[in-house]
Structure formats: structure tokens, C-alpha cells
Amino acid sequence: MISNSLTIHLVIIGILCSYCALGDQTFFEVEGGTDFGTKDDFIADPVEDPSVIRFNKFNPIDQAYGDLPLNSSHYPISEKDEVVTYLKKETDAESVVNDKNDDEIIYNIEELIKLVGDLPDHPSSNMKADYWKKFDKVITLRSMGGKAKAKGALRKYMQLPSKWERFTVEGVAQAVYDEYPGSHQADFLADLVGGKYGPIEYDSAIIPTRSESQFLREVVTLAYINTWSIALVGPHNFGAKWFAGRARPEEIAWLIKNGQVQAPKKIKKRISEIPDFNKATDFTRYRGRNARLGREGSPRHPSWPAMHSAGSNMSFWLQIIMNLTPKQLCEAKKVDFAVSFARTVAGVHFEDDNMAGLKMGQEIVARALPAHFAKKYKGDANVIQQKVEEKRFAWDAYDALEKCGAGGPGRPPSNRPPSNRPPSNRP
């Protein structure tokens, strides 16, 4: 039999191994074989204070580690070297970042956390706590019929990007499932450059031109910044994740289903009515035939802030290097928000995970962009900084149901005379 502490961990979290119900037995597929026991053998005591619950979705390589499950005393992980070492070396937890000494972190993580609204909340013994309202919203979205047309089913929550207009609800969730980072933004940029949203204009005051006809400092630069921004944001976002340690929705749902955490009656009832909820990952849309091998449910890193959201900052930096029309900006924001919100439709993120990610991504790029552009493209850092400050926007105030018109009141003022030459989009 596996150790008692690990047994409790497996039951409380229900994720560290694969398991399923067999009559009155539950079996756990663990390294070296299958361990059998009745359900009663594996039931731990209910959690008295749910506010201590933190992220635990990882598989232990070293099953001798006794301090499981991780709780509020283990996060931020950077305050306990032994926890960092264990997670990095003895589990399959993904991209474990110690915010105190990671080579790629430039900005103070605690400062960034405060700027996006401070640390997230956690399960509460107060049945009227905001946390339960957020959790109820996740249940609502993950429970929508997957075959329903997203344009109608999600009309109260979001506008769909043009390439998603024929998607089902399941299609929206699958669009943000282990996809190549920045791929939806790249699709939008290709359409933008191709003229789908009207004529485009680059700002040569931000990225000076080499010659009258541009390729490298136009479309190639767009491709570069789309990737650069995600690579810049990623380590900071993961530093914040492992600082806060917020548990994934599926972890909490499984605890509630098994009576380990008390929740409002409405939520308990809704969870009890979820069909085929046989393991924690079944709470998400990434299950069964809709899951990839070894990638069921949420990723193996904490929920807050959402990385899909933090990486969705195109609608900010695009305003710096281009002079966008209102329609173009509206369409860009629509893409960033859709990539973000779709993760809640999939049941793997809370909405405030997404909002914190969107805000953190913009903040990090806004800080780094002036000096980076000035060095790489030899532009004026002061001019770039000024435009950065002008184009910052608050995701909290974003209207997710905004219709993108034909062009609005017109293009914002340009910093240079318009060119009559057509854009060069290929060598």
C-alpha cells in the first residue's frame, strides 16, 4: 500500500493518478502497479478550513515526500526551498518558477500581483463569499451543451472572433486546448495585413523604416513581437501562479463531490447532477474523446493568473506599432478576450484568473516595450514611452459584447504622412 499521507492526497485532490469507480471499489494506477481498496479505505476527513486549500494537480515521482497535500503554508513556494526542490525535481508539475531567483524574471512579482488587484481568493466556509459565485459561473459555462452553436449559446458573454463564428461551444473550448502559443493572434494578424479589416498603417515614429517598401519591419516585425511578448510574459505569469497557488476548478469540484469541502447547497446540487463525473478531470471539457492522451483536464500548474490571458496582449502592443482604426482595435480586443474567456468555457479557469492574466500581460509588455524597441529598432524611447502610456487600456472596463463597426469615427491621427505604396507582405 502507498503511504497514508499520499493516500489522503490522492483522495483529496483526486488527480495525482488515474482512477475510476468499480462498483464499491476504487482503484488507483500508481507507479509499479495498481493499488486496490474500498472507497472507505481512501476517504480522508473533511477539510475544516477550506481557505487553506491550494493547487495540487501534479504526479509525484518521489512518493516518499510526506508533506502533502500542499496547502496555504506551502505557498508562495519561493519561501520554502524544499517545496521548490520537490516540485521541480520530484513531480511532473509544469514550469515551476521561483519568483525570487528565476533568470527570466525582470519585474517584481509581488508588485505585479498588487497591480492586477492583489492575490486571488480561495474556497471559503462563508457560503455567501464571492468565491462561490465565481465557481458557480464556471459550472454554468462548462455545463453548456457542447454541440450548441457558440454564437447563440455564448451571446451573453462574448463576441466571437471571425474565425470562430461557426464554432460550437465545444469548438470554442477546443480552440484553446494545448494550441501553439499565440496562434489565434497570428491568424488575426495575417487577416489584418491581408486587408480584411481595411487599410493598415504602421507608425514609423515607433519602428523607423529602412526603405520606402518594407517587409522586415512590417509583417516580419508583427510575427516577432507576437512571439516575443508571450516569451516575456510567461516567466512572470508562472512566477505569480506559483506564488498564489490557486487550485483549479476541477480540484475544488472533486473535493465537493466527495464531501471533503462544504459548499453552498446550490453548488453541491449542481455538481451532483454533472453526468459521468468519475474523476476530477471530468469536470472540464477536456475529458474522454475530447482530451489528448496524458492531457486530461487542466494543466499541471496553478489556476491564477491565466497564461492564455497573459499571452493575449496583442490588442495593446499592436496599437503601439500601428495606427489602428476603431474597427481594427475592436477586432483585436475581441480575439484577445475570446482566447481568455474560452478557458472558462472549458472549465479550467475562473473568470478572475483570466482578468488578472489580461492585466498582467499588458503591464509587463508596457514596461518592457519602450527600451526593447529603442534598442532593437533604434527608435526614440521617449516617443515610444509616450505612445505606450496613451494606449494603455483597462480590461476591467472592456465591453465583451461590443460590436465592431465598419470603421467608427475614423483612424486615430498618424505620426507621419500616409503612404500611397501598397504594403509588402512577402519577400
C-alpha positions as CSV (number, residue, x, y, z in Angstrom):
1,M,0.0,0.0,0.0
2,I,1.1,3.5,-0.6
3,S,1.9,5.8,2.3
4,N,-1.0,7.2,4.3
5,S,-0.2,10.8,3.5
6,L,0.0,10.1,-0.2
7,T,-3.3,8.1,0.0
8,I,-5.0,11.1,1.6
9,H,-3.5,13.3,-1.1
10,L,-4.8,11.1,-3.9
11,V,-8.3,11.2,-2.5
12,I,-8.5,14.8,-1.5
13,I,-7.2,16.0,-4.9
14,G,-8.3,13.1,-7.0
15,I,-5.8,14.0,-9.7
16,L,-2.3,12.6,-8.9
17,C,-3.1,9.3,-10.6
18,S,-5.8,7.9,-12.9
19,Y,-8.7,6.3,-11.2
20,C,-12.2,5.2,-11.8
21,A,-15.1,3.7,-9.9
22,L,-15.7,-0.1,-10.0
23,G,-18.8,-0.9,-8.0
24,D,-17.9,-0.4,-4.4
25,Q,-14.2,-0.3,-5.1
26,T,-11.9,2.4,-6.4
27,F,-8.5,1.6,-8.0
28,F,-5.5,3.8,-8.4
29,E,-3.0,3.3,-11.1
30,V,0.3,4.1,-9.4
31,E,3.9,3.6,-10.5
32,G,4.7,-0.1,-10.3
33,G,1.1,-1.4,-10.5
34,T,-2.5,-0.9,-9.4
35,D,-3.4,-0.4,-5.7
36,F,-6.9,-1.6,-4.7
37,G,-9.0,-0.7,-1.8
38,T,-12.6,0.0,-0.9
39,K,-13.9,3.6,-1.0
40,D,-13.9,3.8,2.8
41,D,-10.2,3.0,2.8
42,F,-9.4,6.1,0.9
43,I,-11.8,8.7,2.4
44,A,-10.0,11.4,4.3
45,D,-11.6,13.7,6.9
46,P,-13.4,16.8,5.6
47,V,-11.3,19.9,5.3
48,E,-12.2,22.1,8.3
49,D,-10.9,25.3,6.9
50,P,-11.3,25.3,3.1
51,S,-9.4,28.6,2.8
52,V,-6.1,26.7,3.1
53,I,-6.7,24.6,0.0
54,R,-4.2,25.2,-2.8
55,F,-3.1,23.7,-6.1
56,N,-2.1,20.1,-6.0
57,K,-2.5,18.7,-9.6
58,F,0.8,17.0,-10.2
59,N,2.1,13.5,-10.2
60,P,4.7,12.7,-7.6
61,I,7.8,10.9,-8.9
62,D,9.1,10.7,-5.3
63,Q,6.3,9.1,-3.3
64,A,8.2,9.3,-0.1
65,Y,7.6,13.1,0.3
66,G,5.4,13.3,3.3
67,D,4.2,16.9,3.4
68,L,1.2,16.5,1.1
69,P,-1.3,17.8,0.1
70,L,0.2,21.3,-0.4
71,N,-1.7,24.0,1.4
72,S,-1.5,27.7,2.2
73,S,1.6,27.1,4.3
74,H,3.5,25.9,1.2
75,Y,2.7,29.0,-1.0
76,P,4.4,31.2,-2.1
77,I,6.7,28.3,-2.9
78,S,9.6,30.7,-3.1
79,E,9.5,31.0,0.7
80,K,10.3,27.3,1.1
81,D,13.3,25.9,-0.7
82,E,12.3,22.3,0.0
83,V,9.0,22.8,-1.7
84,V,10.6,24.3,-4.8
85,T,13.1,21.5,-5.0
86,Y,10.4,18.9,-4.5
87,L,8.1,20.3,-7.2
88,K,10.9,20.8,-9.7
89,K,12.7,17.5,-9.2
90,E,10.2,15.0,-7.8
91,T,6.9,15.8,-9.6
92,D,5.7,16.5,-13.1
93,A,4.4,19.9,-12.2
94,E,4.8,22.2,-15.2
95,S,7.1,25.2,-15.4
96,V,7.7,25.6,-11.7
97,V,9.0,29.2,-11.3
98,N,10.7,30.5,-8.1
99,D,9.9,34.2,-8.3
100,K,12.9,35.1,-6.2
101,N,15.7,33.8,-8.4
102,D,14.4,32.9,-11.9
103,D,16.7,34.0,-14.6
104,E,13.9,35.3,-16.9
105,I,12.0,37.3,-14.4
106,I,12.7,41.1,-14.8
107,Y,9.9,42.7,-12.7
108,N,9.0,42.1,-9.1
109,I,6.2,39.5,-8.9
110,E,4.6,40.8,-5.7
111,E,4.3,44.3,-7.3
112,L,2.7,42.9,-10.4
113,I,0.2,40.9,-8.3
114,K,-0.8,44.1,-6.4
115,L,-1.2,46.0,-9.7
116,V,-3.7,43.5,-11.1
117,G,-5.8,43.5,-8.0
118,D,-3.8,41.5,-5.4
119,L,-3.9,37.8,-4.7
120,P,-7.0,35.7,-5.6
121,D,-9.5,34.3,-3.2
122,H,-9.9,30.6,-2.3
123,P,-12.7,28.3,-1.1
124,S,-14.4,29.7,2.0
125,S,-16.6,28.5,4.9
126,N,-18.7,31.6,4.2
127,M,-21.4,30.3,1.9
128,K,-22.0,33.8,0.6
129,A,-18.4,34.5,-0.3
130,D,-17.7,35.9,-3.8
131,Y,-15.5,32.8,-4.5
132,W,-18.6,30.6,-4.7
133,K,-20.3,33.0,-7.2
134,K,-17.2,32.7,-9.4
135,F,-17.2,28.9,-9.0
136,D,-20.9,28.8,-9.9
137,K,-20.2,30.7,-13.1
138,V,-17.6,28.1,-14.1
139,I,-20.2,25.4,-13.6
140,T,-22.6,27.3,-15.8
141,L,-20.2,27.7,-18.6
142,R,-18.7,24.2,-18.5
143,S,-22.2,22.7,-18.4
144,M,-23.4,24.3,-21.6
145,G,-24.3,21.9,-24.4
146,G,-21.1,21.3,-26.4
147,K,-22.9,20.9,-29.7
148,A,-24.7,24.2,-29.3
149,K,-23.7,27.0,-31.7
150,A,-21.4,29.2,-29.7
151,K,-22.7,32.4,-31.4
152,G,-26.0,31.9,-29.8
153,A,-25.1,30.0,-26.6
154,L,-22.4,32.5,-25.6
155,R,-24.1,35.6,-26.8
156,K,-24.5,37.0,-23.3
157,Y,-20.8,36.6,-22.5
158,M,-18.6,37.4,-25.6
159,Q,-18.4,38.2,-29.2
160,L,-16.7,35.6,-31.3
161,P,-13.6,36.3,-33.5
162,S,-14.4,36.0,-37.2
163,K,-12.7,32.6,-37.5
164,W,-14.8,31.2,-34.6
165,E,-18.2,32.3,-35.8
166,R,-19.2,28.8,-36.9
167,F,-17.8,27.1,-33.8
168,T,-19.9,25.1,-31.4
169,V,-19.4,25.6,-27.7
170,E,-17.1,22.6,-27.6
171,G,-15.2,24.1,-30.6
172,V,-14.6,27.3,-28.6
173,A,-13.1,25.2,-25.7
174,Q,-11.0,23.1,-28.1
175,A,-9.6,26.2,-29.8
176,V,-7.7,27.0,-26.6
177,Y,-6.6,23.5,-25.7
178,D,-2.9,23.0,-26.0
179,E,-2.7,25.1,-29.1
180,Y,0.5,26.7,-30.3
181,P,1.1,29.9,-28.2
182,G,-0.2,33.0,-30.0
183,S,-1.7,31.1,-32.9
184,H,-5.1,32.9,-32.7
185,Q,-3.3,36.2,-32.6
186,A,-1.2,35.2,-35.5
187,D,-4.3,34.3,-37.5
188,F,-5.7,37.7,-36.8
189,L,-2.5,39.5,-37.8
190,A,-2.5,37.6,-41.1
191,D,-6.1,38.8,-41.8
192,L,-5.2,42.3,-40.7
193,V,-2.2,42.5,-43.0
194,G,-4.2,40.9,-45.8
195,G,-6.7,43.8,-45.6
196,K,-9.7,42.0,-44.1
197,Y,-10.3,44.9,-41.6
198,G,-9.4,47.7,-44.0
199,P,-6.2,49.5,-45.0
200,I,-3.3,49.3,-42.4
201,E,-0.7,51.9,-41.4
202,Y,2.5,51.3,-39.5
203,D,3.9,54.0,-37.3
204,S,7.4,54.9,-38.5
205,A,8.0,57.0,-35.4
206,I,7.9,53.8,-33.3
207,I,9.8,51.5,-35.7
208,P,11.8,53.6,-38.2
209,T,11.7,52.3,-41.8
210,R,14.7,51.1,-43.7
211,S,13.3,51.9,-47.1
212,E,10.1,53.0,-48.8
213,S,9.0,49.4,-49.3
214,Q,9.0,47.4,-46.1
215,F,8.8,43.7,-45.3
216,L,11.2,43.1,-42.4
217,R,10.0,46.0,-40.3
218,E,6.3,45.4,-41.0
219,V,4.9,41.9,-41.3
220,V,8.1,40.2,-40.0
221,T,8.1,42.5,-37.0
222,L,4.5,41.6,-36.3
223,A,5.4,37.9,-36.2
224,Y,8.4,38.7,-34.0
225,I,6.5,40.8,-31.4
226,N,3.7,38.3,-31.2
227,T,6.2,35.6,-30.0
228,W,8.5,38.0,-28.0
229,S,5.6,39.3,-25.9
230,I,4.5,35.8,-24.9
231,A,8.1,34.7,-24.1
232,L,8.5,37.9,-22.0
233,V,5.2,37.5,-20.1
234,G,5.4,33.7,-19.5
235,P,8.0,33.5,-16.7
236,H,6.4,36.4,-14.8
237,N,2.9,34.8,-15.1
238,F,4.2,31.5,-13.9
239,G,6.0,33.2,-11.0
240,A,2.7,34.7,-10.0
241,K,1.0,31.3,-10.4
242,W,3.4,29.5,-8.0
243,F,3.3,32.5,-5.7
244,A,-0.5,32.3,-5.3
245,G,-1.1,28.6,-5.7
246,R,-4.8,28.8,-6.5
247,A,-6.4,25.4,-7.0
248,R,-8.0,24.6,-10.3
249,P,-11.8,24.5,-10.6
250,E,-11.7,20.7,-11.1
251,E,-9.8,20.2,-7.9
252,I,-12.5,22.1,-5.9
253,A,-15.3,20.3,-7.7
254,W,-13.9,16.9,-6.9
255,L,-13.5,17.8,-3.2
256,I,-17.1,19.0,-3.1
257,K,-18.3,15.9,-4.9
258,N,-16.6,13.7,-2.3
259,G,-17.8,15.7,0.7
260,Q,-14.4,17.0,1.6
261,V,-15.3,20.6,1.3
262,Q,-18.6,22.2,2.2
263,A,-20.2,24.5,-0.5
264,P,-23.5,26.3,-0.9
265,K,-26.4,24.0,-1.4
266,K,-26.9,25.2,-5.0
267,I,-23.4,24.4,-6.0
268,K,-23.4,20.9,-4.3
269,K,-26.6,20.1,-6.1
270,R,-25.2,21.3,-9.5
271,I,-22.1,19.2,-9.0
272,S,-24.1,16.1,-8.0
273,E,-26.0,16.5,-11.3
274,I,-22.9,16.5,-13.5
275,P,-23.1,13.3,-15.6
276,D,-20.2,10.9,-15.8
277,F,-18.2,12.8,-13.1
278,N,-16.0,9.9,-12.2
279,K,-12.7,11.7,-11.7
280,A,-11.6,15.3,-11.2
281,T,-10.7,16.0,-14.8
282,D,-14.3,15.0,-15.9
283,F,-15.3,18.5,-14.5
284,T,-13.7,20.1,-17.6
285,R,-14.4,19.8,-21.3
286,Y,-11.0,18.2,-21.8
287,R,-12.2,14.7,-21.0
288,G,-12.9,11.4,-22.7
289,R,-12.9,11.7,-26.5
290,N,-12.3,15.4,-26.2
291,A,-9.0,15.0,-24.4
292,R,-5.5,14.3,-25.6
293,L,-3.5,11.4,-24.1
294,G,-1.9,12.5,-20.9
295,R,-3.5,16.0,-21.1
296,E,-6.9,15.5,-19.5
297,G,-8.4,18.4,-17.7
298,S,-6.4,21.4,-16.5
299,P,-2.7,21.8,-17.0
300,R,-0.4,20.9,-14.1
301,H,0.2,24.4,-12.8
302,P,-1.9,26.7,-10.7
303,S,-5.0,28.5,-11.9
304,W,-4.3,32.2,-11.3
305,P,-3.4,34.2,-13.3
306,A,-4.3,32.5,-16.6
307,M,-1.4,32.2,-19.0
308,H,-3.7,32.1,-22.1
309,S,-4.9,35.5,-20.9
310,A,-1.5,37.0,-20.1
311,G,-0.2,36.0,-23.5
312,S,-3.2,37.7,-25.1
313,N,-1.8,41.2,-25.2
314,M,-1.7,41.8,-29.0
315,S,-4.5,44.4,-28.8
316,F,-2.2,46.5,-26.7
317,W,1.2,46.3,-28.5
318,L,-0.5,46.4,-31.9
319,Q,-1.7,49.9,-31.1
320,I,1.9,51.0,-30.5
321,I,3.5,49.9,-33.8
322,M,0.4,50.7,-35.9
323,N,-2.2,53.4,-36.2
324,L,-5.3,51.3,-35.9
325,T,-8.9,52.2,-36.9
326,P,-11.5,51.8,-34.2
327,K,-12.8,48.7,-36.0
328,Q,-9.3,47.1,-36.2
329,L,-8.7,47.8,-32.5
330,C,-12.2,46.3,-31.6
331,E,-11.4,43.2,-33.6
332,A,-8.0,42.8,-32.0
333,K,-9.5,43.1,-28.5
334,K,-12.2,40.6,-29.5
335,V,-9.5,38.0,-30.2
336,D,-7.6,38.5,-27.0
337,F,-10.7,38.4,-24.9
338,A,-12.0,35.3,-26.7
339,V,-8.8,33.3,-26.1
340,S,-9.0,34.3,-22.5
341,F,-12.7,33.7,-21.8
342,A,-12.8,30.4,-23.7
343,R,-10.7,28.8,-20.9
344,T,-13.6,29.3,-18.5
345,V,-16.0,27.8,-21.1
346,A,-13.6,24.8,-21.0
347,G,-14.0,24.7,-17.2
348,V,-10.2,25.1,-16.4
349,H,-10.2,28.7,-15.2
350,F,-12.1,31.1,-13.1
351,E,-13.1,34.4,-14.8
352,D,-10.8,36.4,-12.5
353,D,-7.9,34.1,-13.4
354,N,-8.5,35.4,-16.9
355,M,-8.8,39.1,-16.0
356,A,-5.7,39.0,-13.9
357,G,-3.8,37.5,-16.8
358,L,-5.0,40.0,-19.3
359,K,-4.0,42.9,-17.0
360,M,-0.7,41.4,-16.1
361,G,0.3,40.7,-19.7
362,Q,-0.4,44.2,-20.7
363,E,1.5,45.6,-17.7
364,I,4.6,43.6,-18.4
365,V,4.7,44.4,-22.1
366,A,4.1,48.1,-21.4
367,R,7.1,48.2,-19.1
368,A,9.5,46.4,-21.4
369,L,8.5,47.6,-24.9
370,P,10.0,51.2,-25.0
371,A,13.5,50.1,-24.1
372,H,13.3,46.9,-26.2
373,F,12.1,48.7,-29.3
374,A,14.6,51.6,-28.9
375,K,17.4,49.1,-28.7
376,K,16.3,46.7,-31.4
377,Y,14.9,49.2,-33.9
378,K,16.8,52.4,-32.9
379,G,13.6,54.4,-32.3
380,D,13.2,57.2,-29.8
381,A,12.5,55.6,-26.4
382,N,10.7,58.8,-25.2
383,V,8.4,58.8,-28.2
384,I,7.7,55.1,-27.7
385,Q,7.0,55.6,-24.0
386,Q,4.6,58.4,-24.7
387,K,2.6,56.2,-27.1
388,V,2.6,53.3,-24.6
389,E,1.1,55.5,-21.9
390,E,-1.5,56.8,-24.4
391,K,-2.6,53.4,-25.5
392,R,-2.8,51.6,-22.2
393,F,-6.4,50.5,-21.5
394,A,-8.3,48.9,-18.6
395,W,-9.5,45.3,-19.3
396,D,-11.9,45.8,-16.3
397,A,-13.8,48.3,-18.4
398,Y,-13.9,46.2,-21.6
399,D,-17.3,45.6,-23.1
400,A,-17.2,42.0,-24.3
401,L,-20.4,42.4,-26.2
402,E,-19.1,45.4,-28.2
403,K,-20.0,45.2,-31.9
404,C,-17.1,46.1,-34.2
405,G,-18.5,48.6,-36.8
406,A,-17.3,49.4,-40.2
407,G,-14.7,52.0,-39.0
408,G,-16.2,54.1,-36.3
409,P,-15.2,57.8,-36.3
410,G,-12.0,57.1,-38.3
411,R,-8.4,56.3,-37.9
412,P,-6.6,57.9,-35.0
413,P,-4.1,60.7,-36.0
414,S,-0.9,59.4,-37.7
415,N,2.6,60.4,-36.7
416,R,3.6,60.5,-40.4
417,P,2.1,61.4,-43.8
418,P,0.2,58.4,-45.2
419,S,2.0,56.5,-47.9
420,N,0.4,55.6,-51.2
421,R,2.5,52.5,-51.6
422,P,0.9,49.0,-51.0
423,P,2.3,47.0,-48.1
424,S,4.8,44.4,-49.0
425,N,3.8,41.1,-47.2
426,R,6.2,38.7,-48.7
427,P,9.8,38.6,-49.8
